[in-house]
């Protein structure tokens, strides 16, 4: 058997007694622990303050009397304030790191009966973190008749050794992972391992997380679920604030993120807190962070590292403590190399980086996500719709096969299920409905869907195009097409609003069209330019 080493404090009260025979009828923890026939202590590391040296000598003599094979090794550990958690933990941590512990050659017991409550807590934490590589030992006096030996119990903090606890923790871990997956029983092993790692990191760290992946891969939904999980665990108290950085342009970006003071610029009629302060004590999700300007990136970095930033027009810094999750579909490594993205911010974000695969890379997960989308449709529309067996088999064959490109990822799947469910008869999607939808998806992915995407791609970059709902893309493409074949903004407005203008007393079709284009950050000049005007 390996030698047993006990580490503990001398009890300045519990271990003291009169120097006469009466002490052998009193329970004294540091002496009592060596009096058990079923507990052998080969060496005792006895921690004590300088002023308790005489008590340590007295205890050492009594241990030698009842257990001569036990070697007592006194170690001086002085505290200016034994109730100061930071000081006690720091000195015990230093002690633990300097000891030549060898778990392969010795067994260790950490005695948590003596010492202040702060010292006992610190011993527990250091043992749990394996700085003290042993089991906890708790001793107590016997009941009834005087008993100098008392009782003892060892506690192993390796929870995997306790079946019922291990099962509960395994269930809780599975529940957390399911929570992050939205309750969808995903089957892709790579994705499931990714979720398990994110769940572990999210529960243990407040460092920034970086979510990479194509548009529509689910970065926003995952960020929200990470926040919800941390809130359930009482790890965040503030709000979840989501920002699409692609929509922050020019001077408005600084104001939106960091706030401004009244009068800081034209139009600043009141103070604005800013999104970073709104996220105080909570979580900030900066989607498409690669679209931020370099000045905004610098201020975000300082806010993350120091919790401070300067609102626009202010002479006093604001404070906000939040956890940052960043998302992007850009290649940030390439952006750093080209100078579009700050290397220091990327280094700060790159501690925990998770790459979400697109739907086409997770064919095993298409079936459970179809069921999930049907459930969402039922909740949203109040109508339960399902597939006929042959229709489901045909749709899955196409969706998981080489033709299933899913370039829009889960947005494409959601739109596809919504269309089929809406057009189905008798609350069941049949084979004909599936074939019609397959034709639609083929056209969409081939880029020949009414050539709308070709028209819009010359005006909007991939990020902005990916943020448009299918409804808006089709409508905007038709508006642009009309503008291309019109000589002026007014002419295009008359064509587009020809029916409704007959029902209005006054008309300003040009202004109406101008406002519509502005919703998508477009101008007449930009739209007309692609037709050579």
Secondary structure, DSSP 8 states (H G I E B T S, - for coil): --EEEEEEE--TTTT---SSGGGGGS--HHHHTTS-TT---SEEEEEE-GGGHHHHHHHHHHHHHH-TT-EEEEEE---S-TT-HHHHHHHHHHHHHHS---TTTEEEEEE-SSS-HHHHHHHHHHHHTTSS-SEEEEEE--SSS--SS-EEEEE---GGGSHHHHHHHHHHHHHHHHHHTTT-----HHHHHHHHHHHHHHHH--S-EEEE--TTSSHHHHHHHHHHHHHHTTS--S-EEEEEGGG--THHHHHHHH-B-TTSSTT--S-B--HHHHTTTSEEEEETGGGS-HHHHHHHHHHHHHSEE--BT-SS-EE---EEEEEESS-HHHHHHHTSS-HHHHHHHTTEEEE---GGG-GGGHHHHHHHHHHHHHHHHS---EE-HHHHHHHHHHHHSTT---TTTHHHHHHHHHHHHHH-BTTEE-HHHHHHHHHHHHHHHHT-STTHHHHHHTTS-HHHHHTS-HHHHHHHHHHHHHHHT-SSHHHHHHHHTTTGGGG-SS--HHHHHHHHHHTTT--HHHHHHTTT-
